Each structure stands twice: as C-alpha cells, then as structure tokens.
Amino acid sequence: MEQIVFYILAAIVVIATLFAVTERHPVHAIIYLASSFFGLAAIFYLLLAPLAAVFEVIIYAGAIMVLFLFVIMMLDLGHPEKVKRPAFRDWWPVLLVSLVILASFAVLTAMPYSGTPAVPAHIDIRGFAVVLFRNYGVAVEIISLQLLFALVGALYLGRRR
C-alpha cells in the first residue's frame, strides 16, 4: 500500500514540477511548485522522516514560496502575454540534463540491488539542532546571507525609478 502511495506522490511531484517549469504565468508556476513541495513532504513522511517533511512544508512551501511571490509582485511579472517563447536552441540544456537523468535512472534500475534496507535512526530535535549548528553552522549562516542578498536585489530591481 505504501509503495502505491509513494508512486502516486512521485508522479504528482514530477508533474507539478514540470508544470512549474513550463508555465508562462509566474503566479501559477509558484502554485505548481508549492504543490510539488507538499508532495515531496508527503514522500519524506512516508520515508519515516517527519522532521524533513515539516521542514519541507515550513521552509520551502512556506517561506521560500512567499519570497518568490514577493519578488514576482515587486518585479510586476504578472503579464505572461508579454513574455516571448524560448527558441529551440534555448532548450538544449534542459534536453541534455533530462537525457542524463533518464540514462542514470535506466542504469540504476538495470543493476540488481544487493544491499540491506537501512534502518532509520532515531534522533530528536535537540540532537538534530546540535548536529546542524555545530557541524554546519557556517553553511546555515551563508545560506541565510544569500537569501538576504536575494531579497535586497529583488527590492533594488523592483523599485520605481
């Protein structure tokens, strides 16, 4: 039963992400991306990682999507009819990456699995926070600075002259 739910959620995530990438209207693309994040959070929960699922909903589907929506509103990108369609030569990086992903998926499914299933480790929130900020504290601060710089850049680009 869990496997069927996993495949349904995986299909939802892939389809929603493809719609987010190919959608012309930026607000609709954000809605598709948020639904992809919710599906991914459900997959994390199925994989016995409820903390990662909660982080996915709070951080990505909540904060990052609100930041994206804020940037779109500041830049006034709500007019998809003004955007021209990309030419065929602009699609070759996407096609190349898709081909690499499909080839790696084919290789992984063709190889027999010889390992033992992993047993999930039990870790509480305090232990996770200690490991996160003791071992990766600098990386967390650098990411928060990158988000701050992105917000300042969006404000600079969106200001009226």
Steps between C-alpha positions, in 0.01 A plus 500: 500500500783740590667430169186595307468824698869570436464460124187719494681771698810468282288546188332804654839652589645443154192629317463806726869582457475469122197730504692745720787509254288529186228735629501846346315675781738540799232484770367174357856366491536578871179314577625197306834514679333525840287195422818320396654589838194367684522174308868477581422557868254211488771281343738596783233402750457163327877450525474538882653846500228719654746774594613536139134506395424780745807694383387454140160650575615780731818611325444426133123499448458780751790742518669452162173506305395819680838651409455399135150645495632821657768529231245440224274768642791742535619441143142506365544176304129425493463553123587175317379631166800734493745211531620346176542125461857366513653381176597139442868577560409612854365154585817295443628527863166370627502218248858407589430493875181299442692250291766461771231449766316241291823316421603490865152379595524224240842394628382498862191294425697252288751428781392244759464629856731308735486711814298468815223747570605786723352521848397858579694650788303662778610857560316764694473867409763607752751254356422614147547865597830425673635313195368764259645804673819338633606334174327719242454834675706696251306351207167594663619857548629524141164379367315754714727774364432385145126528563551847645703607194230359270235700684705822481563437129128446438421823680762684295367360172140564593528859611335767294730744325 
